[in-house]
Amino acid sequence: MIGHGPDARERQAVGEDAVPEPRELRAPDGAPPPRLTVIVPTRDEAENVPVLLGRLAPLLTPLRAELLFVDDSDDGTDQAIAAACAGAPVPVRLLHRPPEARAGGLGGAVLLGARHARGEWVLVMDADLQHPPESAATLAAVAMRHDVDVVIGTRYAGRGSTAGLDGPLREATSSAATRLVKAMFPRRLATVSDPMSGLFAFRRAAVRLDRMNPLGFKVLLELLVRHPGARVAEVAYEMAPRHEGRSKASLREGVTFLRHLSRLRGRRLVGQIRRRPRTPADRVRQLVRMVCFGLVGLSGMVVNTAALWFFYEPARLHHLLGAALATQLSTSWNFLLVDNLIYRRTRVGSLPARAVRFFLLNNVLLLLRLPVLQALVFAGVGVLVANAATLAALFLVRFLVNDQVIYAALDRGRRDPVRLLIASGAAEAVTPPSRRRYQYLKYRYDVAGVVTIGSQIMLPELEFFRAQWVADADVDIAVRVSDVGGRGPQRRAAMTQYADRSVLRYEEQLGRLGANFRIQLGSPIEIQVGPLLARSPHVVYTNIVEALLRFVMVARGHMLLHSACVTLDGVGVMLSALTDTGKTATVLRLLRDHGGLFLSDDMTIVRPHGTATCFPKPLTISAHTLRAVQAQDLTPREWRRLQWQSRLHSKGGRSLALALARFNLPIMGINAVTQLLVPPPKYSVDRLVPCRIGTTTRVEELFVIERGRPATSELGHDETVTRMIRNTDDAYGFPPFRYLAPSLVIDGLHYPELRLREREILAGFLSRVRSRVLVSDRFGWADDIPRLLRGERGAAAAPVVPAQGWPRWSGDLTVAGEPA
């Protein structure tokens, strides 16, 4: 977290002791507390400030923003700021640093401004208008809408452009510097195309300013390297020409940049080497690797010595040149053995990348060995003996760098593997529909009379809602098969948002062979899925359609709540739990042993007045659910298949998939192929247990089931709302929901507004429901719930509500006694 009271060491680092508090230049009456602080570091920008304020301030008004200028000028820029902000519609503050307090240059100014920021988000931009105010405002809006920590204005992705740089030399220098820093930090900057951008925003709570001490201009680079777990998005923008004045870049700044880069890389390297094994078992494994590494090193020393003898004796080369050539041969030998024997199971990254780092390490150490080798030769030591001595002396360094850096596991807080790009104002290049594909929606569904869906592929989860009478042109969500994505492969998956949030496109690494999709938000919502996804309808529904259905429901006053719902003795009972707790097995046992009506197992449609509407998707039989299945209708072949299907599609399988999603893998494609080869074991509830399906009920009891020491406790209303939201979010933890959802706009409601309305619907629903936590250590919830209800309500409970015929959607889907 950002500290608001930096200690003396931190204040001295940025010269803060000599800097006064920011002056309030403009404080409009009734201005709400700022959510965003825009930091504009200035140095001799008197001519640019009036234009900047005139264009930027009106754009910040709807964002609840304040402007904070951190001024290092001697040309009267501070007076120009004070004069220009007189009529600004947003609060404006000025922090002028006298010459003796300008430590750290632009980086020090930004850090000082961030410490005085009052908003939860901080946006940094230049004053010379090369960062267009319109692009800055768009970036800020994106940052506050998405669930990310850092949003970067990029010139190197989407429709971004470096045209505003001063000539081809500056463009070439900027491009070369970007490639250099990405090569120096290939993991931490993997999803960042412009790590040295001067236009960026960050969430204050996600950044530790006390870790940062940037030199010169490259504040963002320091931030990204110091915070490897920060979630990053990029917004493409076109860099504009400088309005007035001249560039602050110089040879001195270039030298400062190289110093900064080498310092960052050096500290990172030292930190990796000093990292210790966490457990005794890890220490033993590291010791075994060191012994094996030493044995490989001995064999490499033999190769090196033999090669040096050949170059020095028969070939008559100088001993230093011979040592250099021998090192290349022994390095090749060592790399092949180390890579294929010692680290075969744990190696990360590509083979060329590992080889480059391995050779770079040995050649850097060669530069250190050669002077020592020469000194030993001058002292009378034989060339071969002196060479062997220098190799042995650096053994520990070679091992630690290989073990802790080159072959180290990825950081626990590593960067998200999917690139998130917002192509603001850019038109999407749309592939025209193929003549080989029809546009007719073969399958149509009416989900509880609230949302209609048309699809070219069958969606088994919605078969209960099949409604072929819905006109093809009247669906709310349309799913079609199309060729989505570029033809060639790419290095990582990317979620791109086009044209002011109306189009979203997800593309995986395999080009058009990957699990790609495109969503056009509108009326109707158009979903296009690639051929691979089309062959795995379960993935299409679970990972794409249901995420959209959830928020379309919210926009229409309903909530798709992650829960099960049944009626027992006429009482509406809802069950909630985190995924793979035992909810499905409990529902099956309740229906088998105690009768009642089934409404849902995975998702339930709820309304604010306490009504639950059925959502009877097929049940997924996981490993721990199998014990509750006693269906006589399953064939022997189905039972045998169910044994291994249930193990793959269980908590263990889901955990493995979520773990793989953290790596740079085409995870949706892997999921689609897995589901294609091993379909999930899904069965209609009435095939697993004899039961009847109801349509609506008024829920009176909610049980949040958990595993642990048996206990029952009441839940307060606010805590219940929070738990149910958390349980629902848990059902959407698999990619690409977290990249897709923040970009949604449905019926004019943005994602934060949809989340707020969803919470309001749930709060209204739960206000009429008694909520309890029921803990069991033996999967005994199906016995405990009926016992609790009958003990509290007596044997004479309400009569069972008869099942309604299907389909029977009325205009408002009410139940007896529900307010209109």
N, C-alpha and C positions, 0 to 999 in steps of 0.2 A: 504494500500500500504506500501511497505517497505521504510522507510526513509533512505536517504543516508547521513544524517547528524545527528546522534544520539545526544541527549542532554547530559548534564554532568551527570545526574542521570543514564542514560542508559550506558554511558561509564564506570562509576564507577562500575556498576553491573557486567561488564565482565572484569574489569581491563584494559580497552582500553586506558586510559590515559598514562599508562606505556608501551604500545606496539608500536613499530615503524610501519611505513607503510610496506606493503608486498614488498619484494625484487623481481625484475624481474630477474629470473635465465636463462630463455630461451625464446626468442622471434623470431621465425622463420621469415625470410623475406617474405613479401607478405601475412602473415597470416591474414584472415579476422577477423572482430570483433567477439568475441565469442558469440555463442548463448547459450552455456552450460558452467557452472563452476562446476568442480568436486572438492569438498572439501574433503581432506584426513587428518583428525586429527591424529597426530603421537605422541607417547610417547615411547621412547627407542625402535625404530624400525629400527635401522641402518642396520640390516641384511636382512630385508624384502624389503626395499625401492628399491634397484636395480632390483629385480625380478618383483616387482609391476610395476615399470616404463616400464620395457622391455615388459611386457604383455599388459599393459593398454594403453600406449600412442598410438601405431598404431591403436588400435580399436577406439580411439576418433577422429582420423583425419577426417573421413567423417562427423562427427557430429558437426563440428565447435566449438570445446571445448577448454577450458583451464584447467590446473591443478593448484589448490591452496592448498599447504600443510600448515597446522596450527600446528606448532611443539611445544610441551611442554617437549622436551627431554633434558637430561643431558649426553647422551652417544655419542654425535657426530652425531646424526641423521641428523641434518641440513647440516653438511658437506657431508654426504653420499648422500643427496638429490641433493646438488649442483653438485657433481661429476657425479651422475648417469643420470642427465637430459641433459648432454652436447649434445647428438645427438637426443633428443626427437623431434618428428615432430609436437608437439603442444606447445603453450606457457606454461611455468611453472613459478609459483611464490611461494615464501616462506615467511611465517609470523611466526617468532620465538618469543614465549612468554617467557620472563625471569621469574624466580621463583616467583617474587613478583606480577606478572600480570596473574597468572594462575587461576583466580577466576572462579568458576563454573565447573571446570574439563572439561570433554569432551564436555558437553553441552555448556559451555562458549566458547570453541574453535570453535564449529560449528557455533554458533551465530556470533562470531567475523568474521569468514570466510564468512558467508552469507552477512554481511554488506559490505565486500570488493569485493563481487562477481561482475563480469562484464557481465555475461550471464543472459538471461531472465529466464533460468532454473538453478536450483542448485541441484546437485547430491551429496549425502553424503555416504561415504563408509569407511570401515576400511582399515588399511595398512597391516594387518597380513595375507592377502590373504584368509581369511575365506569367504569373499565376492569375488567370482571369478571375475576377470576383465571382462570375457566374459559375465557373467550375468549382471554385472553393465552396460556394454555398451548396451546390449539388453534392459535393463530397461530404460536407457536414451533415446534410440530411440523410445520406446513405449511412454514415457512421452511426447516427443515433437510432436508425431503424433496424440495423442488422445486429445479430448477436455475435459481434466481433470485438477485438480489443484495439486494433490498429487498422486504419483505412488510409491507403496510399494513393496519391495522384500519380499515375504512371504515364510516361511518354513512350513506352516501349511495348505496349500491348493494346489490342483492340484498335480503335481509331486514334490512339495517342500519337503525338508528333513532337519532335524537337525543333520544329521550324523556327521557333522564336530565339534560338541560340544565335550568338553573333558570328555567323559564318561557318564554313565547312570545317575549319580547324577546331573550333569549339565543339562542334558536333562530334568530330572524330575523337577528340579528347574525352568528352563525356561518355561516349560509347565504350571506349577502351577502358576507362576507369570502372564502368559498370561491370564489364566482363572480368576485370581483375578482382573486384571484391566478391563477385559470385564464385570465382574460382577459389578464392581464399576461404570462403565459408559456404561450401556446396550444400551442406545440410540445412544450416540455419536460414539460408536465403533461397531455399529450393523453390518456393512458390511465389517469390517476389521478383518481378521483372525490372523494377526501378528502385533499388535499395538506397540510392542517393538522392532521391527526390526531395525537394524543399517544400513540397505541398503535401501535408499529411495531417491526420487527426489521430488522437489516441484517447482511450478511456483512462481517466486519472487513477482509478482503483486498480488498474492492471499494470501499472508502471511504477517501478522503484527508482525514483530520482536519485536516491543516495548511491545507487550503483553506477550512475552515469557521470562521466567527466569528458565530454566530447571536445576535441580540438578542431577549431575552424568551423566549416560549413556543414559537415556531415552528421547532423544530429540523429537523423533517422537511422543511419547505419549503426550507430552506437546503440540505439534503442532496440533494434531488431536482434543484434548479436547478444545483448545483455538479457533479453527476454525471449528465449527460444520457444516457450510455450504460448506466446501471445498469438491469438487468432487474427489472421490478416485477410483483408479484402483490398481490392484495387479498383480505382475508378480511372478510366482512360480520359485524358484531356489533351488539348493541343496547346502547347506552350506558345505564348504570344510574344511579339517583339517588346523590348524594353521601351517604356513610355518616354522617360527622360533619364538623363544621367548616364553613367558608364558602369561597366561590370566591376565588381569588387574582386574578381578572380585575378590571380597573379602567380608568378613563379613561386613566390613565398607561400601562397596558399597551397600550391601544388606540393611543395615540400612538407607543409604541415599535414596535408592529407596523407602522404606516404608515411609520415611519422605516426599518425593516428591509426592507420591501417596495420602497420607493423606492431604497434603497441596492443591493439585489439587481438591480433593473431597470437602474439606472444603470451598474453595473459590467458587466452583461451587454451593454448597448448600447455602452459604450466598448470592450469586448473585441471585439465584432463590427466596429466601425469601424476598429480598429487592425489587424485581420487583413490580412495582405498576400498578394498572389498568390504561388502556390508556384513557378511556372516562368516563364521569359521569355515563353513563348507566352501564359500567363495575363495577364501584365502588358500585353502588346500588346492582347489582347482587352478588358481593362479600359479602356485608353486609348481604344480605338475606341468603347466604350460611353459614355465620358465626353464625347467629341466629339459623338456623336449626342444625348446627354442635353442638352448645351449648345445644340444647334440647336433641339431641342424647347423648351428653356427660353426661347430668343429668341422663338420664335413665341408662347409663353405670355406673355412680357413685352409683346408687342404687344397681345394680348387684354386683359391686365391694365391696360395704360395706356389703351387705348380705353374700357374699362369705367369706370376711375376718372375719365376726362375726362367721361363721360356723367353719372356720379353727382355729380361736383363742379360741373360747369358748368350743363348744362341742368336737372338735377334739383335743384341747389342744396343737396345734402347736405353735412354736415361732412366735411372731407377724411379724417379717421380712419375714420368710418363708411363712406365711399366706398371707402377702401382695403380694409376688411374685406370688403365685398361683392364688390369686384373680385377679391379673392383667391379667393373661392369659385368664380367663373366661370373664372378662369385655372387653378385647380387641377383642375377638371373637364376642361378642354381638355388639360392636360398629362397627366392620368391616362390618358385614352383613347389618346393617342399613345404614351406610355411603355409602357403595358400591352400594346398591340397591335403595336407596332413594335420597340421596343428589347428587351423581355424576353419576347417571345411564346413563344420556345422553352424558356426556363428558368424561367418563373414557377411558383411553388408556392402551395399553398393555394387557397382559394375566391376568386372575384371579389369578393364583399362584404368578405371579410377584408382583401384587398389594398387595396380602396378605402378602408376605414375607416382603415387604417394610413397610407395616402397622405394623406388629408385631415387626420388627426390631426397628422402631421408638419408640414404646411404651416400649420396653424392655431397650433401651438406656436411655429413660427418667426414667424408673424404677431404674436404677443404680444411677441416680441423686437424686431420691426421697428417697431412703432407708436411706442414712445418715441423711437427714433432718427429716425423720420420727423418727429415733432413737433419735435425739437430742430433738424433741418435747416430746417424751415419757419420756426422762430423766428429762425434765422440768416440768413434772407432767400433761401433756395433755393426755387425753384418747386416746387409740389406734385408735378407729374408727374416732374420731374427727381429730386427727393428720393426718390420712390417707386421709380423705376427703379434708383437707387443702392442702396437697401436690398435690393432683389431680387437685384441682381448680387453684393452682398457675401456673401450666404448661399448662392451657387450650389454651392460645394464641399461645404458641409454637407449640402445636399439630395441631391447626387449620392451621397456616401458612405453616407448612411443608406439611400437607395433601393437602392444596389448591394450593400451589405454586410449589410443587415438585411431590408428589405421583400422584395426579390427574391433574397435569398441562397439558395443550395442548402441543403437540410437538413443538420444536423450529421452528421458521419460517425458519431459515437457516439449517434445519435438513439435515442429510446425505441422499444422493440419495438411494432409497430403493433397487435398483438392484445392485448386486455384479458384478463387471467387473474383470475377471481374464484372464490373458494372460499366457497360459501354454507353455512357450518358450521351444522349443526343445522336447516337449513331444508328443508322438503319441496318437491319440484319440482312445478310445475303441469304435469301430463301431459295431452296432448291425447288423447282417447279414439280408438281405432282407427276409421278411416273404414269405412263399410259398403261403399264402392266397392273396397276392397282386401281380398284374401284373405290368409290367414296361412300357407298351405301352402308348404313349402320345396321348390321344384321341382328344384333342383340340389343334389346332395350329394356330398361329397368325403371320402375317407379319406387323410389325409396321412401316409404311411409307417407307418400303424398306431399313430400317436402322438396325433394330433388329428383330430377329425371336424368338418366344416363343412357347414352347410346354408345355402342362399341362394335368395332369390326371383329373383335375377338371375344370369345365367351369369358365372362368373369364369374367363376364358380361361386365366389363368396356372395354374389348378389343374385344367384339363381332363384332364391326365395321371392325376390321382388320382380321377377320377369314380367314385363308388361308390353307385349308386342303392339298393343293398341296405341301406344305413344307415337306420335308422328315423328318421322326422322328429323324434321325441321324444328321440332319443339323441345329438344333435349337441352338440359342445362350444362351438361358435360359431355363432350364427344371424344371418343378414343378411336384413332385411326392408325393404320400401319403406314410408315413412310420411311424414306431414306434420310436419316438424320445424321448430321455431323460431317466433318471433312473426310475426304477419301483416304488420306494417309494417316499413319499413326502419330501420336504425340506423346511427350514425355510423361505427362500426368493428366489426371481427370480435371475437367474445368466446368464450373457453373458460370454461365454468362447471362447477364440481364441486359436486354436491349430496349431502346426507345422508351425511356421513362416508365419502366416496370411493366410494359404490356407483353413482352416476350421473354421467356426463360428457356435456356438451352443447356442441357447437361450432356457432356461428351466424355467418353472414357478413352483410354490410351490406344485402343485398337482401331481407331477410325470408325468407319461405318460397320465394321464387324463387332463393335462393342455394344454395350447396353446403353444406348443413347436415347434421349427423349427431348421433346420440345413442347412447351406449353405457351399458348397464346391466351392471355387473360382477357375476358370480355364476355359477351353474351351471344352465343354460348362460350364456355371455356373449351378451347380446342387442345387436345393432347395428341401428339404424334409420337409413336414409339418405333424404334428400329426393329428390324426383322428378328434379332436375337431375343429382345424383350417380348415380341409378339408370340414367341414359342413358349414363354413362361408366364402365363396370365396371372399366376399367384403373385409374382414379383411386381407385375404391372399394377395390380390392385393394391397390394399391401404398401408398396413403396411410393406410389404416385397417386393413384385414384383416391385412396382413402384419406391421404393427407389433404387433398383438395376438398373432398366431400366433407371432412371435418369442419372446415372453415366456411364452406357454403352453407352448411347447417347453421353455423353460428350467425352468419349474416341474416338468416331467416328466422332467428329466434329460438333455435334448438341447439342442443349440444350432443355430440357423439362421445359418450362417456365410456372410458375403459372400465367395464364392470360386467358382472353377470346379473341376471334378474330372473326370478321365479316367483310363483305364488305358492304358499304353503297354507292350507286350511283357509284360503281366501285372503291371506295377508301378503301384500307385496313385499318381497324380501330382495335386497340387492347385496351382492358380494363384490368386494374390491380387494385387489392385492397387486403387489408388484409382479411383473411377468415371471412365469414358471414357479409360482409359490405352491400351487395346488388347487387353484380355483376351479378348473375344469373337472377334476376328479371329484371335488365336493359337490358340484352341480349334478353330475351323473348319479352320485350316491343319494342325494336328496330326492331326485326324481324317481330313482329305482326303489328306495326304501320308504318314502313318505308321500309319493304322489304329487299332485299339484300340476301347475302349468309352467311350461318353459317359454321364456321370452328371449333370452340372449345368454351367451356365454362369454363373449369377448368384448363386444361393444353394445351399448344401450343408448337409444335416443331418449333424451330427457327434455322436459320443458320446465319453465320457472315455477309452474303451479304444482309441481310434485308428481306429474304424470310421467310414466316410463312407457315407451313404445318399443315393441320387439325389434330385434335386429339379429335374426337367427342364422348367422353364418355357419358353415360347416365347422365342426369341432376338430381341432388339431390334437391328435393323441400322442403326447410326448411320453417319455419313459416312465415318469412317476404317475402319469394318468392311466397307464395300462392296467394297473391293478383294479381300477374302478369299472373296467369294460368287461361285461359278461354277456355280450350280445351273442345269441344263438344263430343269428342270420349271417354272420361272417363265415365265409368259406375257409377251409383249412389253408388254402393258398394265401388268402388275405391275412389270416392269423400269422402265418410264417413271415410274410412280408412286413407285417406290422411290427414284429419284434425288432427288426433292424431299422425300419423307417422311424420308429418312435425314438430310437437312440440318436439318430442324426438330427432330427427336428425336435430337440429338447434343449434344456438349459445349457448343457455342455456345448452342443452345436452352435447355439446362438452366441455363447460367450466367445467361442473360437472365431466366429464371423465378425463379431464386434472388435476382437483383437486384431484381426487381419485388416479391418477397415482403417486402422491407424497407420498402415503402411501404404506406400505408393503402389497400390495394386488396383486392377480393374474390378473392384469389389462387387459392383452390381452385376457385372458380367459373370464373375465366379458364382454369385448367388443364383443367377438365372440358369447357368449350366447345371449347377447342383440340383436345383428344383426340377430341371428337365430330366436329368438322369435318375434322380431319386425323388419322385413327387412326394410332397408332404402327406402324411396319413390323415386325410380329412374325411369325416363322415357326418351325415345328417344326424341330429340328436336322436330322432325317433328310430334310427337304425341301431343305435347303441343301447338304448333303454326304452321300454314302452312308456310313451308320454304323449301329451297333447300340447299343441302350441297355441298360446294366447296372443292377443294383439296389444292390448294396453292394460295397465294396472296403476293404481295409486300406491307408490312405495311408502311404506310406513317404517320399515326397519332396514338399516344399513350395517353390515358387518365388514370391517376391514380385517381380513384374516392374515395372520403372521405365524411364523414358526418360532418356537422357543418354549420357555417354561409356561405351562398352562395358566392362563389368567384371562379375566374379562374386565374391561374398564370403559367408562364413558368417554366420548370424544366431544369437545366443544365445537360449536358451529364453525368458527374461523379455522381451527386446526383441521377439521374435516374437509373444508374447502381446499386448504393447502395440500392435504394428503391426496385427495382425489385428482387435483390438477397434476401433482407429481406422478401419480400412478398412470394417468393418461399420457403424460409426456414420455414416460418410460416405455410405452408401447410403440413410440415413434423414434426410438433411439438409433435405428439403423439408417445409414446413408441412403438417399441424399436429403432426408428431411431437414436437417439443420442448415443445409445450404439453400434449400428451396423455400422453406416457410417464410423467412424474413422478407422475401421479395414479393410476397403475395399482396394483391390488392383486389378485394372482392366486394362488389356493389359499393365501391367508393371507400371502403374501409381498409386501412393499412394494417399490417400484421400486429403492431402494438394495440391498435383499436380492436381488432378481432380477439386478441387475447383478453383484453379488458372485458369485452362483451361476453366472452365465454365464461369468464369468472363470475360475472353478474348473473348469467343464466343458472350456473351451478349453485351459486349462493341462494337464489330464489328456490330452486328445487330442494336443496338440503334444509331450508328453513322449516319444512314440514316433515322432516325425517329424523327419527332417533338414530344416532350413530354410536357404534361401539367398536372397540378393538377386541378381537377374539384370538387368543394365542393358543397354539397346540403344538405338542412335540410328537404327535403320532398321527397326523393327518385326520384328526377326529372332529373336524368342524361340522361334518354332515350329521354327527350324533349330537353335538353341543347345541346347534342352532334350533332344531325342533324342540329339544328339551327346554331351552330358555323360553321359547315362545309359548309353549303349552303351560309352563310353570307360571308365566306372568299373565296369560290371557285365559287360562282355564281350558277345560276340555271342550266346552261349548263355544267353539270358534265360529266365525262367519262361514256360510256355505261356500263351497267352491264355485267360482265364477265359471260358467260354461264357456268352452272355447268358441270363438266366433269363426264363421266360415271365412274362407280366404280366396281372393283378396276382398277386403271390405274397408277401404279407406273412405272415410267421410270427409266433409270439408274441413273440420277442425280437430278430428280425432280426440274427442273428449270421453271421459268416463264419468260414471255417476258421481254427482257431487262436486265435480270440478268447476271452478269459476270460469265463466266465459271470457 
